[in-house]
Amino acid sequence: MFKTYGFKDNRNKNRLHFLIEKVGMSEVKKGIEEFAKREFESSGDLMMTMESFEAKDGRVALNDATFALHSVVPSGIFSGSGMIQASECASQYGDGRIRLSVDQNLYILGVKEETIGAALTHELFAEFKNVNTPYFNHMIACAGTEHCPFGVIPNKPDAINMSEYLSKEVPLEDGLIRMYWSACIKGCGIHGLGDIGFEGCKAKVDGQTEYGVHILMGGKMIGQSDEGHSVLKAVPLRYASHYVAEMARIYRDKKQKAESFERFYDRFLSEFSSSTLGLVMRYNAYCHVKDIDAKIDLEYVKPSGRIENYELFVIGTHLYHKLIGTAPFDAAGVTPPANAKIQALKVTDSSIDETISDIVTLLIEPDVTKRAMVVSEILNLLP
């Protein structure tokens, strides 16, 4: 059917994806049935309302009163000996079945409740934990440069390194965060659907090209899936963990009990523009590394309406008040009085440095023609 109806005249559109997008899945279904000369049985309705298993338990209750035990395989890096261990565990404690998941983990099926404790002592779970940290439990990473000619970055080790860093730097007692890694734009790691997605690219540091990632946020898996939006472009890999750690801190500190990142994004982060979220990650990371108490707290920026210049101004007034102790203007607004004056920020102690001073001043400059109106103007001031 694709050979007959695919967009052969346009190389950039010559994929089944674009045909489905153009005519709709129902028409594609009809076409397949016509070519096959038969009607296919329906698989039923997809009820994607359950995000995942309860992370604290590492098990899924099955319909036959047994359980599926989760085994976390970081970046999907597995071996033949690991599969032998999994098969032995499945034969000894389960019903012999193993299932592989989209997030590159596996499940031992048919484990009776009374044997779960014994099953978890098997050597399989010594290496591939039943429950890892939230940064590992649902991580995906495609093949990367070692096994794929299209890969731009190694990818699998990069994903593991970041999850290890976050697990130590920003530990989470509860929560669910899906980090999906693709080594190139083709997206085999489905980075667009991750809570935080990473797309491999090249980045420049001091004029030198090195490994980098585009960082996306806001992908959805519950209900109607949706792709995330770019928050930072061409981030050098060596810095990416520091930026993501700042978003992880916001999630940890402001989420509700057991709230997933996806639901947290819908409830809180979606109120802000993608550019502002990227700025918060980079700016707060700078403050963290420099040990400067001048981080942006998004609680003071709401409501924003996702209007970038308004968000920047509110962030500036928030930071100014935090550093000086008073508001920069008598009546804060997007357009202060023409004759408005602000007290200069002085680099006098560890609470501020020249970079912070320049950023805050640019954010609240009374002359609107000289004030920062887009996030890129601020990012250019950060090293």
C-alpha positions in Angstrom: 0.0 0.0 0.0 2.8 2.4 0.8 4.5 1.5 -2.5 1.4 2.6 -4.3 0.4 5.6 -2.3 3.6 6.8 -0.5 5.0 10.2 -1.3 7.6 9.1 -3.7 7.9 12.5 -5.3 9.2 14.1 -2.1 12.2 12.4 -0.5 11.7 14.4 2.8 8.1 13.1 3.0 8.8 9.5 1.8 7.8 7.8 5.0 4.7 6.0 6.2 4.5 8.5 9.0 3.6 11.4 6.6 1.1 9.3 4.7 -0.8 8.5 8.0 -0.6 12.2 9.0 -2.1 13.2 5.6 -5.0 10.8 5.2 -5.6 9.7 8.8 -5.3 6.3 10.5 -8.8 5.2 9.7 -8.2 5.6 5.9 -4.9 3.7 6.3 -6.8 0.9 8.1 -9.3 0.7 5.3 -6.5 0.6 2.7 -4.7 -2.2 4.5 -8.0 -4.3 4.6 -8.6 -3.6 0.9 -5.0 -4.8 0.0 -5.3 -7.8 2.3 -8.8 -8.6 1.1 -10.0 -9.3 4.6 -11.3 -7.6 7.8 -9.1 -7.6 10.8 -10.2 -8.1 14.3 -10.1 -5.0 16.5 -7.5 -4.9 19.3 -9.9 -2.9 21.5 -9.5 0.5 22.9 -6.2 1.7 24.3 -6.8 2.8 27.9 -3.5 4.6 28.6 -4.5 6.0 32.1 -1.9 4.1 34.2 1.5 5.8 34.1 3.5 2.9 35.5 3.8 0.4 38.3 4.2 1.7 41.9 7.9 2.4 41.9 8.3 1.5 45.6 7.1 -2.0 45.0 8.7 -2.8 41.6 5.9 -5.2 40.7 2.7 -5.3 38.7 -0.3 -7.3 39.8 -1.5 -9.6 37.0 -5.0 -10.9 36.3 -4.2 -14.5 37.5 -3.3 -13.3 41.0 0.4 -13.5 40.3 2.9 -10.7 39.8 5.4 -9.4 37.2 8.7 -8.4 38.8 10.4 -5.4 37.3 14.1 -5.5 36.4 15.8 -2.2 35.5 18.3 -2.5 32.7 20.1 0.9 32.5 20.1 2.2 28.9 19.0 -1.3 27.8 22.6 -2.6 27.9 22.1 -6.3 28.4 24.2 -9.4 27.7 23.7 -13.1 26.9 24.7 -14.1 30.4 22.2 -11.6 31.7 19.5 -13.2 29.6 20.5 -16.6 31.0 20.1 -15.3 34.5 16.7 -13.8 33.6 15.5 -17.1 32.1 16.7 -19.1 35.1 14.9 -16.6 37.4 11.7 -16.9 35.3 11.9 -20.7 35.4 12.6 -21.0 39.1 10.2 -18.3 40.5 7.8 -17.4 37.7 6.0 -19.3 35.0 8.9 -19.1 32.5 7.8 -16.0 30.7 9.8 -12.8 30.3 8.5 -9.6 28.9 10.5 -6.7 27.5 9.2 -3.1 28.0 9.4 0.0 25.8 11.6 1.6 28.4 14.2 -1.1 27.8 13.6 -3.0 31.0 12.3 -6.5 31.6 9.6 -8.3 33.7 9.6 -11.8 35.1 6.0 -13.0 34.9 3.9 -15.4 36.9 5.7 -14.9 40.3 3.5 -15.9 43.2 3.2 -13.4 46.1 4.7 -15.8 48.6 7.8 -16.3 46.5 8.5 -12.6 45.6 11.0 -12.3 48.5 13.0 -15.4 47.4 12.9 -14.3 43.7 14.4 -10.9 44.5 17.5 -12.7 46.0 18.3 -14.1 42.6 21.6 -12.9 41.0 19.6 -11.2 38.2 18.4 -8.5 40.6 21.9 -8.0 42.0 23.0 -6.4 38.7 19.6 -5.3 37.3 17.7 -3.9 40.3 14.1 -4.5 40.9 13.7 -0.8 41.7 16.4 1.7 40.9 16.2 5.5 41.4 13.5 7.4 39.5 16.1 8.6 37.1 16.9 5.0 36.0 13.5 3.3 36.4 12.1 4.5 33.1 15.1 5.7 31.1 15.4 5.0 27.4 18.6 5.4 25.3 19.0 4.3 21.6 22.1 2.6 20.2 24.3 5.7 19.8 27.6 5.9 17.9 28.9 2.5 19.0 26.3 0.6 17.1 24.5 3.0 14.8 26.1 5.0 11.8 23.6 7.8 12.3 24.5 8.4 16.0 26.0 11.8 16.8 26.8 11.0 20.5 27.6 7.8 22.4 24.2 8.2 24.1 23.9 5.1 26.2 26.8 5.9 28.5 25.7 9.6 28.5 22.3 8.6 29.7 23.7 6.4 32.5 26.2 9.1 33.6 23.4 11.7 33.9 21.1 9.4 35.8 24.0 8.5 38.2 24.7 12.2 38.7 21.1 13.1 39.4 20.6 10.2 41.7 23.4 11.5 43.9 22.9 15.3 43.4 19.1 15.4 43.6 17.8 12.2 45.2 14.0 11.7 45.0 12.1 9.8 47.7 9.1 9.3 45.4 8.2 10.4 41.9 8.4 9.3 38.3 10.5 11.0 35.7 11.0 9.6 32.2 14.3 10.6 30.5 14.4 9.5 26.9 17.7 9.8 24.8 18.1 9.8 21.1 21.6 9.9 19.6 20.4 11.9 16.6 17.4 13.6 15.0 15.9 10.4 13.8 14.6 9.9 17.4 14.9 6.1 18.0 15.0 6.9 21.7 11.6 8.6 21.3 13.1 11.7 23.0 10.0 13.8 22.0 7.8 11.7 24.3 10.0 11.9 27.4 9.3 14.1 30.4 12.8 15.3 29.6 14.1 14.4 26.2 17.6 14.6 24.8 18.5 14.7 21.1 22.2 14.2 20.2 23.9 17.0 18.3 27.2 18.9 18.1 27.9 21.8 20.4 30.7 24.4 20.5 32.8 25.4 23.6 35.4 28.1 23.0 35.2 27.6 19.3 35.8 23.8 19.6 33.1 21.3 18.5 32.1 18.6 21.0 29.2 16.3 21.9 26.0 18.1 22.8 22.2 17.6 23.2 19.1 19.5 22.5 16.9 19.3 25.6 13.1 19.0 25.3 10.5 18.9 28.0 6.8 18.2 28.3 6.3 15.0 26.3 3.2 13.1 27.2 2.3 9.3 27.5 -1.0 9.5 29.3 -4.1 9.6 27.2 -3.3 11.3 23.9 0.5 11.3 23.5 2.1 14.6 22.6 5.7 15.6 21.8 7.7 17.9 24.1 9.1 21.3 23.3 12.7 22.4 23.1 13.9 24.3 26.2 17.6 24.5 25.4 19.5 24.0 22.1 23.0 22.6 21.5 23.9 22.2 25.1 27.4 20.7 25.6 27.1 17.3 27.2 29.5 18.3 30.0 27.0 20.9 31.2 23.7 19.1 30.5 23.6 17.3 33.8 24.0 20.5 35.8 21.1 22.1 33.9 18.8 19.1 34.3 19.6 18.9 38.0 18.1 22.4 38.4 14.8 21.2 36.9 14.9 18.1 39.0 15.3 20.3 42.1 12.2 22.3 41.1 10.3 19.0 40.6 11.5 17.6 44.0 10.7 20.8 45.9 7.3 21.7 44.4 5.6 18.5 43.3 2.8 17.0 45.2 3.2 13.6 47.0 3.9 10.9 44.5 3.2 13.2 41.6 4.8 12.2 38.3 6.8 14.7 36.3 4.3 14.5 33.5 1.5 15.6 35.8 3.7 18.1 37.5 4.5 19.6 34.1 0.8 19.9 33.3 -0.1 21.4 36.7 2.9 23.8 37.1 5.6 24.0 34.5 3.2 24.3 31.5 2.3 27.8 32.8 5.7 29.1 31.5 7.2 29.5 28.1 9.7 26.8 27.0 12.4 29.5 26.7 11.8 30.6 30.3 12.2 27.1 31.5 15.5 26.8 29.7 16.7 30.1 31.2 15.8 28.9 34.7 17.8 25.7 34.2 20.9 27.5 32.9 20.8 30.5 35.3 20.1 28.4 38.4 22.9 26.0 37.4 25.3 29.0 37.3 24.2 30.2 40.7 24.6 26.6 42.1 28.1 26.2 40.7 29.1 29.7 41.9 27.3 29.1 45.3 25.4 32.4 44.8 22.0 32.7 46.6 20.2 34.3 43.7 18.3 31.5 42.1 15.0 32.0 40.2 11.9 30.7 42.1 9.1 30.1 39.6 6.6 30.5 42.4 7.1 34.2 42.2 6.8 34.4 38.4 3.2 33.1 38.1 1.0 33.8 36.4 2.9 34.4 33.2 0.6 33.6 30.3 3.7 32.2 28.6 4.5 35.7 27.3 8.3 35.7 27.2 9.0 39.4 27.7 6.5 39.6 30.6 8.1 36.5 32.2 11.6 38.0 31.9 10.5 41.3 33.5 8.7 39.5 36.4 11.8 37.3 36.9 14.0 40.5 37.0 11.8 42.2 39.6 11.7 39.0 41.7 15.5 38.7 41.6 16.0 42.4 42.3 13.8 42.3 45.4 15.6 39.1 46.5 19.0 40.8 46.3 18.2 44.4 47.4 15.2 43.8 49.7 12.9 46.3 47.9 11.0 46.3 44.7 12.7 48.1 41.8 9.7 50.3 41.0 6.8 51.7 43.1 4.4 49.9 40.8 5.9 47.0 39.0 4.6 46.6 35.4 5.8 45.6 32.0 6.3 49.3 31.2 7.6 51.3 34.3 7.4 55.1 34.3 9.7 56.8 31.8 11.5 58.6 34.6 11.9 55.5 36.8 15.2 55.0 38.6 16.6 51.8 40.1 19.2 51.3 42.7 22.3 49.9 41.2 23.2 46.3 42.2 26.6 46.3 43.8 29.0 43.4 43.7 29.9 43.5 47.3 29.5 40.0 48.7 28.8 36.3 47.8 25.2 37.0 47.1 25.9 38.5 43.7 28.6 38.8 41.1 29.1 40.8 37.9 27.2 38.3 35.7 24.2 38.3 38.0 24.3 42.1 38.3 24.3 42.5 34.5 21.5 40.0 34.0 19.2 41.5 36.6 19.8 45.0 35.3 19.0 44.0 31.8 15.8 42.3 32.9 14.4 45.4 34.6 15.9 48.2 32.6 13.4 51.1 32.8 14.0 52.0 29.1 12.0 49.3 27.3 14.1 49.7 24.2 17.2 48.6 26.2 15.6 45.9 28.2 15.9 42.2 27.4 12.7 41.0 25.6 13.7 37.5 24.7 15.6 34.8 26.7 18.4 34.5 24.2 19.6 38.0 25.3 20.1 36.7 28.8 21.6 33.3 27.8 24.3 35.2 26.0 25.5 36.7 29.3 25.9 33.3 30.9 29.3 31.6 30.5 
